[in-house]
Amino acid sequence: ANNATCGESGTGTGEYYMRLNLTKDVSDLMEYKGWSLKKAVNYEIYTKLVKLGGKNSGGLIALDRKGDIVTAFNTTGMYRGWVDTRGRVEVKIFKGE
């Protein structure tokens, strides 16, 4: 977590995440390139991770300093849940939910 950018949690095949230092990379893209949380997370999961061979390997749930929540995964589903800044509870498994 970085108070200036975001906090994240990843799940999946750990080797890919460690090799990319994936969550740190998301924070760095936000801090040094000014990317939004969504753009940075999507780039890491759908582009960089896949290029390394991590297709169908997992995903991230991330929260930025404004309270915006982004989840992205390149698998069939990913169990995820959160409570947003308005107190709304969300629980999801598959894409498009």
JOURRA-V623782 format. One record per backbone hydrogen bond with DSSP energy under -1.0 kcal/mol. NH is the residue of the N-H (numbers start at 1). CO is the residue of the C=O. E is the energy in kcal/mol with one decimal. If there is no record, write none. Layout:
# JOURRA-V623782
nh: [NH/NH]
co: [CO/CO]
e: [E/E]
This chain:
# JOURRA-V623782
nh: [2/5/7/9/11/13/17/18/19/20/21/22/25/26/27/28/29/30/31/32/33/35/40/41/42/43/44/45/46/47/48/49/51/52/53/54/57/59/60/61/62/63/64/65/67/70/72/74/78/80/82/84/87/90/92/97]
co: [6/2/63/61/59/57/13/14/15/16/17/17/21/22/23/24/25/26/27/28/29/29/36/37/38/39/40/41/42/43/43/44/47/48/50/49/54/11/72/9/70/7/68/5/64/62/60/58/93/92/90/88/84/82/80/94]
e: [-2.4/-1.7/-2.3/-2.2/-2.4/-2.3/-1.1/-2.8/-2.5/-1.8/-1.1/-1.7/-2.2/-1.9/-1.8/-2.5/-2.6/-1.9/-2.7/-3.3/-1.3/-1.7/-2.3/-2.8/-2.6/-2.1/-2.1/-2.5/-2.7/-1.6/-2.3/-2.4/-2.6/-1.4/-1.3/-2.8/-1.2/-2.5/-2.7/-2.2/-2.8/-2.6/-2.3/-1.6/-1.9/-2.5/-2.1/-2.5/-3.4/-2.2/-2.1/-2.4/-2.1/-2.9/-2.8/-1.2]
